[in-house]
């Protein structure tokens, strides 16, 4: 049986590249093939209508031949090959709209939510990040007593969430997934004695508190903060690291140099 015809791709530009690829590669010795494609793109765009018509005709003829060959292939009993699925591609899970929403941001998140309008007004005309930066500064200026109401507010939200989760019934699919996890966990523990042992933290900066984590997340610096906090060479506290990250405008290298005195 004849093989399935190869689909024609690339359009008129593809025909142009097929004809001029060797010459374009010679003009870019030692460089990546993509450089030749970029040069070919510039040259193709510079062609006049009549010059492009040649390659458009070549593409039209190649496409017509493909369609003719494909029709003959199918008529002869051929079957189209199914597209290969990408390895590692996981099925996207749909969120259950009835599932209680877990509160995030800690006490700082409650403080920001309550005062956002005021901060936004003070940062009019500035980037959105300016609001969270101002809120972070104001939050640090608050005394421990002044922070108590926001800590209570978050604790209440967390308690309400925990209460709602007790009566929440997940969809059948989600229940199956959770059951599989429960079955796999004992097997892992049985095969690996270290499975239950918590990972040892690196460095002397300690864990990042919920409030500080929320603040860093709002500033878009959470991953950088955690990376530096886990560095065994960095001996500063997580709050000092975040402050230095803000000064260096998010540069991990500059922050590390400043903290290590390099």
Protein Blocks (a to p, Z undefined) as FASTA:
>chain_A
ZZdddddehijmlmmmmmmmmmmmmmmghiafklmmmmmmmmmmmpcfklmmmmmmmmmm
mmmmmmmmmmmmmmnopacddddddehiacdddddfkbccddehijmlmmmmmmmmmmmm
mmgoiafklmmmmmmmmmmmpcfklmmmmmmmmmmmmmmmmmmmmmpccdfklmmmmmmm
mmmmmmmmmmmmklmpccddedjkbpadfklmmmmmmnopmmmmmmmmmpmklmcdfklm
mmmmmmnnopaklmmmmmnoZZ
